[in-house]
Amino acid sequence: MKSFIQMTLVVCFISAAVMAGLNAKATGFERSRLLVDGKVFNVEMAVTPDERSRGLMFRTEMAEDAGMLFDFGRASDISMWMKNTFISLDMLFIDKNGVIVGIEKRTVPKSETIIPGPKPVRFVLELNGGSADRLGFEVGEKVEGLPR
């Protein structure tokens, strides 16, 4: 009986380690810090096409000071969606100069409705749904710490 319990614990430990490794790979984005209206956010950077297509899919929670920055490399017409995204998000559409030009608040989880940016943007910053209202973010504010 003792060896059965030991074997069960080993299997559980290995399973937990494998899952932790898979989660680390799934969230293996480069990280950075951004400043929005005096508030610091620790963001994951979605820079490659693969990272941008994966985004925050399948996440069930996100820290209050966390987010994801999508960097498209140059200003262009950008559309987002919430397919396979389980948490509501606020999307801040940011132009090449770091100015917020649009905010989509409290997006609907798992929706495939297209969310277009209001004009060409280089960046989209995704934060927890309700953050823009809670922190008073407005169009026209500048985001600091963006890649050049």
N, C-alpha and C positions, 0 to 999 in steps of 0.2 A: 504493500500500500504506500509506503514511504517513497519508493522509487517512482510510482505512478504520479504522486503529488509533485515530486521533483521534476519529472519529465513534463508535466502540465505547466509548471512554472517556467521552465526553460522555453517551451513552445510559446507561451504568452509573452515572455520577454523578447524572444526573437520576432514575433509578430509585431510587437510595439516598436521595436527598432526598425523593422522594415517600413512600417507605416510612417514613422518619423522621417526616415530617409526619403520616402515618396513625397511627403509634405514639403520637405526641404527643397526637393527638386521642383515641385510645383510652384513654390514661392521663391525660387532662386533668382529673383530680380536684384539688380544693383540698387543700392539705396542712396538717398540724398536727403537734405533738409531744405525746406522752402519756408519763406516768410510771407504770410498774407495778412495785411492790415495788422501787423504786430504779433500775429499768432504763428508759432512754429509748428510745422508739420513734418513728420518723418515719413517720407514717401518712397515707394518702390517705383523704379523707372522702367517704363515699357517703351523701349526704343526700337527694337527689331520688329519686323512684320510678325514673327511668331509671338513675341511678347505682347504686342499690341492686340493680336487676335485673341490671346488667352486672357489678358487683363485680370480682372477680379472674379472671373468665373469660378463657381463652386465654393466660394468663401461663404461662411455662415456668420462671420463677425469680423469686425475691424476695430482696432483701438481708436479712441476718440481723437488722438493727435496723429493718426495715420492717414494715408491716402495713396493714390497711384497717379503718377504723372505720365501721360502719353505724349511723347515727343515725336512729331511727324517729320522733323528735320527742316521743314520749310513751311511757310504759310500756304494753306490750300483749303478748299471746301471740305469739311470733315463732317461725317455723320457717325453717330454712336448708336448702340442698342444695348439691351439688358439680357439678351439670351444667355441662359445658364448662370446668371448672376442672381444670387439668392438674397442679397441685402439691398435696400433702397439706397440710392446714391444722389448726391448733388454733383452736377458736372459744371465746372467752371471752364468756359471757353476763353482761351488766352491768345492774344495776337503775338506776332514776332517780337514786339517791343516789351512784352510782359504785362500788358494791360488786359484786364478782364473785360471782354466784349459781350459776354452773354453768360447767363446762369440758368441751368435747367435744374429745378428743385424737386427733390423727393421722387425720383424715377421709380417706376413700377418694376419690382423684381420679376425676372424671367420673361419680360415683355419683349416681343420682336418688333415693336413699333420703332421706326427710325427716328432718331433725335438729331436733327441737323443743327450745325453751328449757325449763328446768325450772320456770319461773314467769314472770309478766310482766316484760319487760325493756325498757329504752329503747335500749340499745346492744348491738352484737355486735362484738367486736374479733377480727379474723382475723390470725393470725401463722403463720409457717412451722410445719409439723407437727413436733412434738417440742420446741417452744420452752417450753411450759408445764412439762414435766418437766425439761428442761435448766436452766431458770431457777428452778424450784421454786415456780411460781405455784399458789395454792390458793384454793378458795372462801372468801369472807370478806375477801379483800384488797381494798384500795381502789385505784381507778384515778384518777390526777390529770391535770388538763388537759382534761377532757371539756367539750363545749359546755354551756351553761346552758339 
